Amino acid sequence: MMARMLAFVDIFVDSPSMDEVVDALKRIPNIEELYEVTGEFDVVTLVSATDIEEFRDILKNRILKIKGIKSTVSAMVLYTHKGPRFNGDAKPRPSGR
């Protein structure tokens, strides 16, 4: 199985729209994790995609089209050292399901 690419997408939300934004984000299947957080951003997500083109499509045509999202900051995952996508033997596990 080919490993899927992962990206953290941090989202700035117009505060009165938080519930609607979270509900819309929950319906995007490529969003594997979704957190409402304190700090600089309002929402942090972990997005999976087959490649950069699919990631661009998800970001541009799904996430950024949600009413109430002001902007995003993305960080691509280069390597998993620890976490649910790591099998413990110093080799990253494919992140796809």
FISE-643208 format. One record per atom (N, C-alpha, C): atom name; residue in three letters; x, y, z. Coordinates in steps of 0.1 Angstrom, whole numbers. Atoms other than C-alpha are relative to their C-alpha. Layout:
% residues N
+-------+--------+-------+-------+-------+
! tikol ! vexvex !    px !    py !    pz !
+-------+--------+-------+-------+-------+
!    CA !    Ala !     X !     Y !     Z !
...
+-------+--------+-------+-------+-------+
% end
This chain:
% residues 97
+-------+--------+-------+-------+-------+
! tikol ! vexvex !    px !    py !    pz !
+-------+--------+-------+-------+-------+
!     N !    Met !     8 !   -12 !     0 !
!    CA !    Met !     0 !     0 !     0 !
!     C !    Met !     9 !    12 !     0 !
!     N !    Met !    -7 !   -12 !     1 !
!    CA !    Met !    13 !    34 !    -9 !
!     C !    Met !    -3 !     9 !    11 !
!     N !    Ala !     3 !   -10 !   -11 !
!    CA !    Ala !    17 !    59 !    19 !
!     C !    Ala !    -7 !    12 !    -5 !
!     N !    Arg !     7 !   -12 !     3 !
!    CA !    Arg !    -6 !    88 !    19 !
!     C !    Arg !     8 !    12 !     6 !
!     N !    Met !    -7 !   -12 !    -6 !
!    CA !    Met !     8 !   123 !    24 !
!     C !    Met !   -10 !     6 !    11 !
!     N !    Leu !     7 !    -6 !   -11 !
!    CA !    Leu !    -3 !   141 !    56 !
!     C !    Leu !     4 !    15 !     1 !
!     N !    Ala !    -3 !   -14 !    -3 !
!    CA !    Ala !    -6 !   178 !    63 !
!     C !    Ala !    -9 !     5 !    11 !
!     N !    Phe !     7 !    -7 !   -10 !
!    CA !    Phe !   -16 !   198 !    93 !
!     C !    Phe !    -5 !    13 !    -6 !
!     N !    Val !     6 !   -12 !     5 !
!    CA !    Val !   -40 !   225 !    82 !
!     C !    Val !    -6 !     8 !    12 !
!     N !    Asp !     4 !    -9 !   -11 !
!    CA !    Asp !   -44 !   253 !   109 !
!     C !    Asp !   -10 !    10 !    -6 !
!     N !    Ile !    11 !    -8 !     6 !
!    CA !    Ile !   -76 !   273 !   103 !
!     C !    Ile !    -4 !    11 !     9 !
!     N !    Phe !     5 !   -12 !    -6 !
!    CA !    Phe !   -86 !   308 !   113 !
!     C !    Phe !   -15 !     1 !    -3 !
!     N !    Val !    14 !     1 !     2 !
!    CA !    Val !  -124 !   309 !   118 !
!     C !    Val !    -6 !    13 !     5 !
!     N !    Asp !     8 !   -12 !    -5 !
!    CA !    Asp !  -148 !   339 !   120 !
!     C !    Asp !    -8 !    -6 !    12 !
!     N !    Ser !     5 !     6 !   -12 !
!    CA !    Ser !  -159 !   332 !   156 !
!     C !    Ser !   -15 !    -4 !     0 !
!     N !    Pro !    14 !     4 !     0 !
!    CA !    Pro !  -197 !   333 !   152 !
!     C !    Pro !    -3 !   -12 !    -9 !
!     N !    Ser !     2 !    12 !     9 !
!    CA !    Ser !  -194 !   306 !   125 !
!     C !    Ser !     6 !   -13 !     4 !
!     N !    Met !    -8 !    12 !    -5 !
!    CA !    Met !  -174 !   281 !   146 !
!     C !    Met !    -8 !   -13 !    -2 !
!     N !    Asp !     8 !    12 !     0 !
!    CA !    Asp !  -202 !   255 !   149 !
!     C !    Asp !    -2 !    -5 !   -14 !
!     N !    Glu !     3 !     3 !    14 !
!    CA !    Glu !  -211 !   256 !   112 !
!     C !    Glu !    13 !    -5 !    -7 !
!     N !    Val !   -13 !     3 !     6 !
!    CA !    Val !  -174 !   255 !   102 !
!     C !    Val !     4 !   -14 !     4 !
!     N !    Val !    -4 !    14 !    -5 !
!    CA !    Val !  -167 !   224 !   124 !
!     C !    Val !    -9 !   -10 !    -6 !
!     N !    Asp !     9 !    10 !     6 !
!    CA !    Asp !  -198 !   206 !   111 !
!     C !    Asp !     3 !    -2 !   -15 !
!     N !    Ala !    -4 !     1 !    14 !
!    CA !    Ala !  -187 !   213 !    75 !
!     C !    Ala !    13 !    -8 !    -2 !
!     N !    Leu !   -13 !     7 !     1 !
!    CA !    Leu !  -152 !   201 !    81 !
!     C !    Leu !    -1 !   -15 !     4 !
!     N !    Lys !     2 !    14 !    -4 !
!    CA !    Lys !  -164 !   169 !    98 !
!     C !    Lys !    -5 !    -8 !   -12 !
!     N !    Arg !     6 !     7 !    12 !
!    CA !    Arg !  -181 !   160 !    64 !
!     C !    Arg !    11 !    -3 !   -11 !
!     N !    Ile !   -10 !     2 !    10 !
!    CA !    Ile !  -148 !   161 !    45 !
!     C !    Ile !     8 !   -13 !     4 !
!     N !    Pro !    -6 !    12 !    -3 !
!    CA !    Pro !  -135 !   125 !    44 !
!     C !    Pro !    15 !     0 !     2 !
!     N !    Asn !   -15 !    -1 !    -1 !
!    CA !    Asn !   -98 !   135 !    40 !
!     C !    Asn !     4 !     6 !    13 !
!     N !    Ile !    -4 !    -5 !   -13 !
!    CA !    Ile !   -98 !   152 !    73 !
!     C !    Ile !    -1 !   -11 !    10 !
!     N !    Glu !    -1 !    11 !    -9 !
!    CA !    Glu !   -86 !   125 !    96 !
!     C !    Glu !    -1 !     4 !    15 !
!     N !    Glu !     0 !    -5 !   -14 !
!    CA !    Glu !   -83 !   146 !   128 !
!     C !    Glu !    -5 !    14 !     0 !
!     N !    Leu !     6 !   -13 !     0 !
!    CA !    Leu !  -102 !   177 !   138 !
!     C !    Leu !    -1 !     5 !    14 !
!     N !    Tyr !     0 !    -5 !   -14 !
!    CA !    Tyr !   -96 !   198 !   169 !
!     C !    Tyr !    -3 !    15 !     0 !
!     N !    Glu !     2 !   -14 !    -3 !
!    CA !    Glu !  -109 !   231 !   182 !
!     C !    Glu !    10 !     3 !    11 !
!     N !    Val !   -11 !    -2 !    -9 !
!    CA !    Val !   -80 !   247 !   200 !
!     C !    Val !     1 !    14 !     5 !
!     N !    Thr !    -3 !   -14 !    -5 !
!    CA !    Thr !   -68 !   277 !   220 !
!     C !    Thr !    13 !     4 !    -7 !
!     N !    Gly !   -12 !    -5 !     5 !
!    CA !    Gly !   -39 !   298 !   208 !
!     C !    Gly !    -2 !     8 !   -13 !
!     N !    Glu !     0 !    -9 !    12 !
!    CA !    Glu !   -31 !   314 !   175 !
!     C !    Glu !   -11 !    -4 !   -10 !
!     N !    Phe !    10 !     5 !     9 !
!    CA !    Phe !   -55 !   292 !   154 !
!     C !    Phe !   -12 !    -3 !     7 !
!     N !    Asp !    13 !     4 !    -6 !
!    CA !    Asp !   -91 !   283 !   160 !
!     C !    Asp !    -2 !   -15 !    -1 !
!     N !    Val !     2 !    14 !     2 !
!    CA !    Val !   -91 !   248 !   145 !
!     C !    Val !    13 !    -5 !    -6 !
!     N !    Val !   -12 !     7 !     6 !
!    CA !    Val !   -63 !   223 !   137 !
!     C !    Val !    -5 !   -13 !    -6 !
!     N !    Thr !     4 !    12 !     6 !
!    CA !    Thr !   -69 !   195 !   113 !
!     C !    Thr !    12 !    -8 !    -5 !
!     N !    Leu !   -10 !     8 !     7 !
!    CA !    Leu !   -48 !   166 !    99 !
!     C !    Leu !    -7 !    -6 !   -12 !
!     N !    Val !     6 !     4 !    13 !
!    CA !    Val !   -56 !   160 !    62 !
!     C !    Val !     9 !   -10 !    -6 !
!     N !    Ser !    -8 !    10 !     8 !
!    CA !    Ser !   -45 !   130 !    42 !
!     C !    Ser !    -4 !     1 !   -15 !
!     N !    Ala !     2 !     0 !    15 !
!    CA !    Ala !   -42 !   129 !     4 !
!     C !    Ala !     9 !    -9 !    -7 !
!     N !    Thr !    -9 !     9 !     7 !
!    CA !    Thr !   -27 !   107 !   -22 !
!     C !    Thr !    12 !     7 !    -6 !
!     N !    Asp !   -11 !    -8 !     6 !
!    CA !    Asp !    -5 !   135 !   -36 !
!     C !    Asp !    -3 !    15 !     2 !
!     N !    Ile !     1 !   -14 !    -1 !
!    CA !    Ile !     0 !   172 !   -37 !
!     C !    Ile !   -12 !     6 !    -8 !
!     N !    Glu !    12 !    -5 !     8 !
!    CA !    Glu !   -26 !   177 !   -64 !
!     C !    Glu !   -13 !    -2 !     7 !
!     N !    Glu !    12 !     3 !    -8 !
!    CA !    Glu !   -53 !   160 !   -43 !
!     C !    Glu !    -1 !    10 !    12 !
!     N !    Phe !     0 !    -9 !   -11 !
!    CA !    Phe !   -42 !   181 !   -13 !
!     C !    Phe !    -5 !    14 !    -4 !
!     N !    Arg !     4 !   -13 !     5 !
!    CA !    Arg !   -45 !   213 !   -33 !
!     C !    Arg !   -15 !     1 !    -3 !
!     N !    Asp !    15 !     0 !     3 !
!    CA !    Asp !   -80 !   203 !   -45 !
!     C !    Asp !    -8 !     1 !    13 !
!     N !    Ile !     7 !     1 !   -13 !
!    CA !    Ile !   -91 !   195 !    -9 !
!     C !    Ile !     0 !    14 !     7 !
!     N !    Leu !    -2 !   -13 !    -6 !
!    CA !    Leu !   -77 !   228 !     4 !
!     C !    Leu !    -8 !    11 !    -7 !
!     N !    Lys !     6 !   -10 !     8 !
!    CA !    Lys !   -89 !   250 !   -25 !
!     C !    Lys !   -15 !    -1 !    -2 !
!     N !    Asn !    14 !     2 !     4 !
!    CA !    Asn !  -122 !   235 !   -33 !
!     C !    Asn !    -9 !    -6 !    11 !
!     N !    Arg !     8 !     5 !   -11 !
!    CA !    Arg !  -134 !   220 !     0 !
!     C !    Arg !     1 !     9 !    12 !
!     N !    Ile !    -2 !    -7 !   -12 !
!    CA !    Ile !  -118 !   237 !    30 !
!     C !    Ile !    -3 !    15 !    -1 !
!     N !    Leu !     1 !   -14 !     1 !
!    CA !    Leu !  -115 !   272 !    18 !
!     C !    Leu !   -13 !     5 !    -6 !
!     N !    Lys !    13 !    -4 !     5 !
!    CA !    Lys !  -150 !   272 !     3 !
!     C !    Lys !   -10 !     1 !    11 !
!     N !    Ile !     9 !     0 !   -12 !
!    CA !    Ile !  -165 !   268 !    38 !
!     C !    Ile !    -2 !    15 !     5 !
!     N !    Lys !     3 !   -13 !    -5 !
!    CA !    Lys !  -183 !   300 !    49 !
!     C !    Lys !     4 !     1 !    14 !
!     N !    Gly !    -4 !    -2 !   -14 !
!    CA !    Gly !  -167 !   314 !    80 !
!     C !    Gly !    15 !    -3 !     2 !
!     N !    Ile !   -15 !     2 !    -1 !
!    CA !    Ile !  -131 !   302 !    73 !
!     C !    Ile !     7 !    13 !    -6 !
!     N !    Lys !    -7 !   -12 !     4 !
!    CA !    Lys !  -109 !   333 !    71 !
!     C !    Lys !    13 !    -3 !    -7 !
!     N !    Ser !   -12 !     3 !     7 !
!    CA !    Ser !   -76 !   317 !    62 !
!     C !    Ser !     6 !   -13 !     6 !
!     N !    Thr !    -6 !    12 !    -5 !
!    CA !    Thr !   -54 !   286 !    67 !
!     C !    Thr !    15 !     1 !    -1 !
!     N !    Val !   -15 !     2 !     1 !
!    CA !    Val !   -17 !   277 !    73 !
!     C !    Val !     2 !   -15 !     0 !
!     N !    Ser !    -3 !    14 !     2 !
!    CA !    Ser !    -5 !   243 !    61 !
!     C !    Ser !    14 !    -4 !     3 !
!     N !    Ala !   -13 !     5 !    -2 !
!    CA !    Ala !    24 !   222 !    72 !
!     C !    Ala !     0 !   -15 !    -4 !
!     N !    Met !    -1 !    14 !     5 !
!    CA !    Met !    33 !   190 !    53 !
!     C !    Met !     8 !    -8 !    10 !
!     N !    Val !    -7 !     9 !    -9 !
!    CA !    Val !    43 !   160 !    74 !
!     C !    Val !    11 !    -7 !    -8 !
!     N !    Leu !   -11 !     6 !     7 !
!    CA !    Leu !    78 !   149 !    63 !
!     C !    Leu !     3 !   -14 !     5 !
!     N !    Tyr !    -4 !    13 !    -5 !
!    CA !    Tyr !    83 !   119 !    86 !
!     C !    Tyr !    -7 !    -1 !    14 !
!     N !    Thr !     6 !     2 !   -12 !
!    CA !    Thr !    64 !   104 !   115 !
!     C !    Thr !    10 !    -8 !    10 !
!     N !    His !    -9 !     6 !   -10 !
!    CA !    His !    86 !    97 !   146 !
!     C !    His !    -7 !    -8 !    11 !
!     N !    Lys !     7 !     6 !   -11 !
!    CA !    Lys !    59 !    87 !   170 !
!     C !    Lys !   -15 !     4 !    -2 !
!     N !    Gly !    14 !    -2 !     2 !
!    CA !    Gly !    21 !    84 !   169 !
!     C !    Gly !    -7 !   -11 !    -6 !
!     N !    Pro !     9 !    11 !     5 !
!    CA !    Pro !    -8 !    63 !   156 !
!     C !    Pro !     4 !    -5 !   -14 !
!     N !    Arg !    -4 !     4 !    13 !
!    CA !    Arg !     8 !    61 !   122 !
!     C !    Arg !    14 !    -6 !     0 !
!     N !    Phe !   -13 !     5 !    -2 !
!    CA !    Phe !    41 !    47 !   135 !
!     C !    Phe !     0 !   -14 !     7 !
!     N !    Asn !     1 !    14 !    -6 !
!    CA !    Asn !    47 !    10 !   142 !
!     C !    Asn !    11 !    -4 !    10 !
!     N !    Gly !    -9 !     2 !   -11 !
!    CA !    Gly !    76 !    14 !   166 !
!     C !    Gly !    13 !    -7 !    -4 !
!     N !    Asp !   -12 !     7 !     4 !
!    CA !    Asp !   104 !    -3 !   145 !
!     C !    Asp !     9 !    10 !    -8 !
!     N !    Ala !    -9 !   -10 !     7 !
!    CA !    Ala !   121 !    30 !   132 !
!     C !    Ala !    -4 !     1 !   -15 !
!     N !    Lys !     4 !    -2 !    14 !
!    CA !    Lys !   102 !    27 !    99 !
!     C !    Lys !   -14 !     6 !     1 !
!     N !    Pro !    13 !    -6 !    -1 !
!    CA !    Pro !    72 !    49 !    93 !
!     C !    Pro !   -10 !   -10 !    -7 !
!     N !    Arg !    10 !     8 !     5 !
!    CA !    Arg !    40 !    30 !    87 !
!     C !    Arg !    -8 !     8 !   -11 !
!     N !    Pro !     8 !    -8 !    10 !
!    CA !    Pro !    19 !    39 !    56 !
!     C !    Pro !   -11 !     7 !     8 !
!     N !    Ser !    10 !    -8 !    -8 !
!    CA !    Ser !    -5 !    66 !    68 !
!     C !    Ser !   -14 !    -3 !    -6 !
!     N !    Gly !    14 !     3 !     6 !
!    CA !    Gly !   -34 !    54 !    45 !
!     C !    Gly !    -6 !   -11 !     8 !
!     N !    Arg !     8 !    11 !    -7 !
!    CA !    Arg !   -61 !    31 !    59 !
!     C !    Arg !    -3 !   -12 !    -8 !
+-------+--------+-------+-------+-------+
% end
